[in-house]
Amino acid sequence: MKLKFAKMQGQGNDFVMLDGVRQRVALTPAQVKRIADRHFGVGCDQLLVVEKPRMPGTDFLYRIYNADGGEVQQCGNGSRCFARFVLEEGLTDKREIRVETASGVIVPRVEASGQVTVDMGAPRFEPREVPFDAPARQRTYRIEVAGESVEVGVLSMGNPHAVQVVADVDRAPVTLQGPLIERHAAFPERVNAGYMQVVSRAHIRLRVWERGAGETTCM
């Protein structure tokens, strides 16, 4: 099987883009994993597939696969690449599109500058909507990680996140804690682990351990 693809990145978060409108794309988890492999494949954090819409009022269906072959609900950087891809490939002439994802509809827009903005909706903080095992909503929560109690903010932007505020993001225990938080028992499904350094009211630094992909590049 041969597939035409493009390679894109958003904030260093890199993707293999597949047009499933003009070619048939039917990949197994093992095939996705092989494509994502940085030694034997193309190499990427995630593989993104453009498909014809199924929902009325949408332009495309957007499917997202992590480097481990698992399909997930959402990716912000990926959605920005998605919008540029469908415009540049001539799949649409719209600069703003409505896109169906596994977690709902998002609205990315290619601005006149060429940059892409995306309305992913409001963050969800209710534990049952993340999902997260807690009896009631709190500002932060305590979870045990490698014998240590850590404080996390918990939210969903279509995919679950557990975020810690740290003094120095360069010294954050991303690779030590990240895999443990990803599969923590308090989350019914795998979760992204974020480490955030607040530089100012308008500037943060962030590192992310992304479920199914490991640490991915952010700013």
C-alpha positions, 0 to 999 in steps of 0.5 A: 500500500502506498499513501501520499502524505505531508509532514507538518509541525506546529510549535515543534509538535510534528505530524504526518498528514494524510488526505483520506478524501482523495485516497483510501486510508485504512491503517492498523495501530501497528501501521500507524506506529511504524509510520510514526517511528523516527528510525524506521518510519517517517517519524511524528508525534501524531498521524492526522487523517482528513476525511469527508464530513459525517455531521451536517454543517461540518466541512471535514472529519478529523481523525488523530492517532498518537505515535503508539497507534492509539486513536485520540480525541483532540490536538490543538497544534494538530488542528492548526496544521489541519486547517493549513493542509486542507487549504493548501491541498485544495480540499477547500477554499474556505479560510474558516472551517468547521471540523468534526472530531471525536470530542465535538466540533472545532473551528480553525481559521487561517488568518490573512497572515498565514497563521492559524487560530482555532476555537476549541471551545471552553475548557471543561473543569467538572471531574466527570467531564475530564474524566477524573475520579473526584467527588466534586470540583476543586481548583486543584487536586492532590494525587500520589505519583512515585510516592510523592503527593503532587498538586495538579489542575485538571481539565479537558480541552477535548482531551484530559490534562493534569497540569502542575505549576513549577518554578523552573520548567527546565528542571521539571520531572517530565520524563520521570512523572509523565509516564506515571501520570499518563496512566494514573488510576485517578483518570479513567483514560490516559491523560496528558501531563503538563508542567507550566512555569508562569513567567508573567501574566501574559507569558508561560513556559510549558512542557508536556508529556503527551499520552501515547507520544511521550514528551512533545515540543511546546513553547 
